[in-house]
Amino acid sequence: MSAYDAPTTRHAELLRQADAERLARRARAARTGRRAARRSGGDAPEGRVGGLRGLFVRAA
């Protein structure tokens, strides 16, 4: 292994590790999101409205 290969190999290993951690974080977020939706009744018609109130403003 030359002096160039060691940092390149380490860089590739770090990229793979970061990708795996990112995937695990997304899976965990999806799991907790599904769990929260199940507790709140899923897509029930009753309940609080989301925070879209500030998104639309009156025109003139």
Residue frames relative to the residue before (quaternion, step in Angstrom):
aa qw qx qy qz dx dy dz
M 1.0000 0.0000 0.0000 0.0000 0.00 0.00 0.00
S 0.3211 -0.7671 0.5254 0.1802 3.56 -0.72 1.03
A 0.6971 -0.4557 0.3422 0.4350 3.55 -1.31 0.09
Y 0.6454 0.5184 -0.3172 0.4627 3.59 1.15 -0.53
D 0.6613 0.5541 -0.3104 0.3991 3.58 0.99 -0.81
A 0.6276 0.5720 -0.3517 0.3940 3.61 0.95 -0.80
P 0.7080 0.4244 -0.2959 0.4807 3.67 0.71 -0.88
T 0.6264 0.5380 -0.3423 0.4483 3.59 1.03 -0.69
T 0.6500 0.5040 -0.3056 0.4797 3.57 0.99 -0.84
R 0.6534 0.5111 -0.3079 0.4659 3.58 0.95 -0.88
H 0.6319 0.5351 -0.3212 0.4595 3.58 1.01 -0.83
A 0.6607 0.4967 -0.3022 0.4749 3.59 0.93 -0.89
E 0.6429 0.5191 -0.3191 0.4640 3.59 1.01 -0.80
L 0.6560 0.5021 -0.3105 0.4703 3.60 0.97 -0.82
L 0.6300 0.5280 -0.3329 0.4621 3.60 1.02 -0.73
R 0.6534 0.5028 -0.3110 0.4728 3.59 0.97 -0.85
Q 0.6558 0.5113 -0.3113 0.4600 3.57 0.97 -0.86
A 0.6571 0.5002 -0.3129 0.4692 3.60 0.93 -0.85
D 0.6389 0.5264 -0.3220 0.4593 3.57 1.01 -0.79
A 0.6551 0.5050 -0.3096 0.4690 3.58 0.97 -0.83
E 0.6584 0.4984 -0.3111 0.4705 3.60 0.97 -0.82
R 0.6308 0.5294 -0.3267 0.4637 3.58 1.03 -0.77
L 0.6521 0.5088 -0.3067 0.4709 3.57 0.97 -0.86
A 0.6508 0.5089 -0.3123 0.4690 3.59 0.98 -0.84
R 0.6461 0.5161 -0.3212 0.4615 3.60 0.98 -0.80
R 0.6508 0.5078 -0.3147 0.4685 3.60 0.98 -0.81
A 0.6498 0.5123 -0.3141 0.4654 3.58 0.98 -0.85
R 0.6513 0.5091 -0.3140 0.4670 3.58 0.98 -0.84
A 0.6544 0.5062 -0.3130 0.4665 3.59 0.97 -0.83
A 0.6488 0.5091 -0.3197 0.4664 3.58 0.98 -0.78
R 0.6446 0.5243 -0.3173 0.4571 3.57 1.00 -0.82
T 0.6936 0.4502 -0.2880 0.4830 3.59 0.86 -0.89
G 0.6135 0.5465 -0.3504 0.4497 3.60 1.08 -0.58
R 0.6505 0.4980 -0.3088 0.4831 3.57 0.98 -0.81
R 0.6424 0.5284 -0.3207 0.4530 3.55 1.01 -0.85
A 0.6638 0.4934 -0.3068 0.4710 3.60 0.93 -0.85
A 0.6448 0.5146 -0.3253 0.4621 3.60 0.99 -0.77
R 0.6403 0.5197 -0.3253 0.4627 3.58 1.02 -0.74
R 0.6576 0.5104 -0.3084 0.4604 3.59 0.99 -0.81
S 0.7336 0.4292 -0.2464 0.4657 3.57 0.92 -0.86
G 0.6331 -0.5503 0.3372 0.4273 3.59 1.21 0.07
G 0.5202 -0.6665 0.4074 0.3452 3.58 1.22 0.28
D 0.7707 -0.3016 0.2407 0.5070 3.57 -0.70 -1.04
A 0.1277 0.8126 -0.5515 0.1385 3.57 0.92 0.93
P 0.5259 -0.6655 0.4222 0.3197 3.62 -0.98 0.73
E 0.6624 0.4759 -0.3231 0.4800 3.62 1.14 -0.42
G 0.5438 0.6372 -0.4560 0.3005 3.51 -1.29 0.30
R 0.7018 -0.4635 0.3408 0.4201 3.52 -1.34 0.02
V 0.4178 -0.6698 0.5555 0.2611 3.49 -1.18 0.63
G 0.5682 -0.6216 0.4250 0.3319 3.56 -1.09 0.71
G 0.6339 -0.5808 0.3791 0.3422 3.56 -1.28 0.15
L 0.2806 0.7774 -0.5193 0.2173 3.61 0.79 0.91
R 0.3900 0.7654 -0.4528 0.2390 3.56 1.28 -0.05
G 0.7306 0.4210 -0.2413 0.4804 3.62 0.90 -0.85
L 0.5275 0.6616 -0.4006 0.3516 3.58 1.23 -0.20
F 0.7662 0.2769 -0.1545 0.5589 3.59 1.01 -0.79
V 0.0854 -0.7948 0.6000 0.0318 3.56 -0.89 0.92
R 0.5831 -0.5818 0.4321 0.3671 3.55 -1.22 0.42
A 0.3515 -0.7043 0.5754 0.2221 3.52 -1.06 0.74
A 0.8512 -0.2006 0.0876 0.4771 3.57 -0.96 0.95
